[in-house]
Amino acid sequence: MKKTNAMRVLDQKKITYKTHTYDAADGAVDGISAAGKIGVEPDRVFKTLVTRSSGGEYAVFVIPVAEELDLKKAAAAAGHKKIEMIPVKDLLPTTGYIRGGCSPLGMKKLFPTFIDESAELFDTIVFSGGQIGIQLEMAVQYLLPLCEGTLADITAIP
């Protein structure tokens, strides 16, 4: 398997991680489908979302795949009045990743990163490995310093 930028970051820092791969040929590449394909409960599988503030500043949010980002909580965590999701067309030029394969590790630039506090409930979490069909699993306490991440309450309450 070809190494992704996210894997290269982990290998360079000599951090242990587990790789999960799944077949994306059926087009079911959303987080819940990916969780089912790799046999991991969706609460432990996290998606990576990228936002922009009205001032043009980017921030990255990592939340459970079955949850929604609360834009007000996320803006407050990032120190902005208001943020919005970046358009899909801006994802690749901004991060180096495509939709469905966006990882909090190995982006073109290190953006402020916020990981939902629910990640602390698990020994390990699973997140995109930087390519559709590849998921990485590791302890959140090792992920946080790599992406200069902060734990925060950022998901919407149903």
C-alpha positions in Angstrom: 0.0 0.0 0.0 1.2 3.5 -0.9 1.9 5.7 2.1 -0.3 8.8 2.5 0.9 12.1 3.9 -0.9 11.2 7.2 1.0 7.9 7.4 4.3 9.7 6.6 3.8 12.1 9.5 3.2 9.2 11.9 6.1 7.2 10.6 8.4 10.1 10.8 7.5 10.7 14.4 7.7 6.9 15.1 4.1 6.8 16.4 2.3 3.5 16.4 -0.9 3.3 14.5 -3.1 0.7 12.9 -4.2 0.9 9.3 -7.7 -0.1 8.2 -8.6 -0.4 4.5 -12.0 -0.8 2.9 -13.4 -1.2 -0.6 -14.8 2.1 -1.8 -15.9 0.7 -5.2 -19.6 0.7 -4.2 -19.4 4.5 -3.6 -20.4 4.2 0.1 -17.5 6.2 1.5 -19.4 8.2 4.2 -18.1 7.7 7.7 -20.9 5.4 8.9 -20.4 3.1 5.9 -16.6 3.1 6.4 -17.1 2.2 10.1 -19.3 -0.7 9.1 -16.8 -1.9 6.5 -13.9 -1.9 8.9 -15.9 -3.3 11.8 -15.5 -0.4 14.2 -18.4 1.2 16.1 -19.3 4.6 14.6 -18.7 6.5 17.9 -15.0 5.7 17.6 -14.7 6.8 13.9 -14.2 10.5 13.4 -14.5 12.7 10.3 -12.4 15.8 9.5 -14.2 19.0 8.6 -12.6 22.3 7.4 -14.1 25.7 8.1 -13.3 29.3 7.3 -14.1 32.3 9.4 -15.5 35.6 7.9 -11.9 36.9 8.2 -10.7 34.1 6.0 -9.0 32.0 8.7 -9.2 28.2 8.4 -9.9 25.8 11.2 -10.1 22.0 11.3 -12.7 20.1 13.3 -12.6 16.3 14.0 -15.9 14.9 15.2 -17.6 11.5 15.3 -19.0 10.4 11.9 -22.6 10.2 13.1 -22.6 13.6 14.6 -22.9 17.2 13.2 -20.6 20.1 13.8 -22.2 22.8 15.9 -21.0 25.9 14.1 -21.6 28.2 17.0 -19.6 26.0 19.5 -16.9 25.4 16.8 -16.6 29.2 16.2 -16.3 29.8 19.9 -13.7 27.1 20.3 -11.7 28.7 17.4 -12.1 32.2 18.8 -14.3 33.5 15.9 -17.7 35.0 15.9 -18.9 33.0 12.9 -17.5 30.2 10.7 -18.8 28.2 7.8 -17.8 25.0 6.0 -15.5 25.6 3.1 -16.8 24.7 -0.3 -15.8 21.2 -1.5 -14.0 22.8 -4.5 -11.7 24.6 -2.0 -10.8 21.5 0.0 -8.0 20.1 -2.2 -6.2 23.4 -2.8 -6.5 24.3 0.9 -5.6 21.0 2.5 -4.2 18.7 -0.2 -7.0 16.3 0.5 -10.2 15.4 -1.3 -13.7 15.0 0.3 -13.9 11.6 1.9 -10.2 11.4 2.4 -9.4 14.5 4.5 -7.1 13.7 7.4 -6.2 16.0 10.3 -2.6 14.9 9.7 -0.4 15.9 6.7 -2.4 18.8 5.4 -0.5 21.4 3.2 -0.5 23.7 6.2 -1.1 23.2 9.9 -4.4 24.8 10.8 -5.9 25.2 14.3 -7.4 21.8 15.0 -10.2 20.9 17.4 -11.1 17.3 18.3 -14.4 16.6 19.9 -14.0 15.8 23.5 -15.8 12.5 23.1 -12.5 11.1 21.7 -11.2 10.9 25.3 -13.8 8.2 26.0 -11.9 5.7 23.9 -8.5 4.0 24.0 -8.2 4.7 20.3 -10.1 6.6 17.6 -10.2 6.0 13.9 -9.9 8.8 11.3 -9.2 9.2 7.6 -5.7 8.2 6.5 -5.7 10.8 3.8 -7.2 8.7 1.0 -10.7 7.2 0.4 -10.5 3.6 1.6 -7.8 4.1 4.3 -8.5 4.8 7.9 -6.0 5.1 10.7 -6.4 4.1 14.3 -4.5 5.5 17.2 -4.8 7.0 20.7 -6.0 10.5 20.8 -3.3 11.6 23.2 -0.7 11.0 20.4 -2.8 12.6 17.8 -3.3 15.9 19.7 0.3 17.1 19.7 0.8 16.1 16.0 -1.9 18.3 14.8 -1.5 20.8 17.6 -5.1 19.9 18.5 -7.3 20.9 21.3 -10.2 18.9 22.8 -13.5 20.8 22.7 -17.2 20.4 22.9 -18.1 21.0 19.2 -20.9 18.6 18.3 -24.5 19.5 17.9 -26.9 18.2 20.5 -29.7 16.3 18.7 
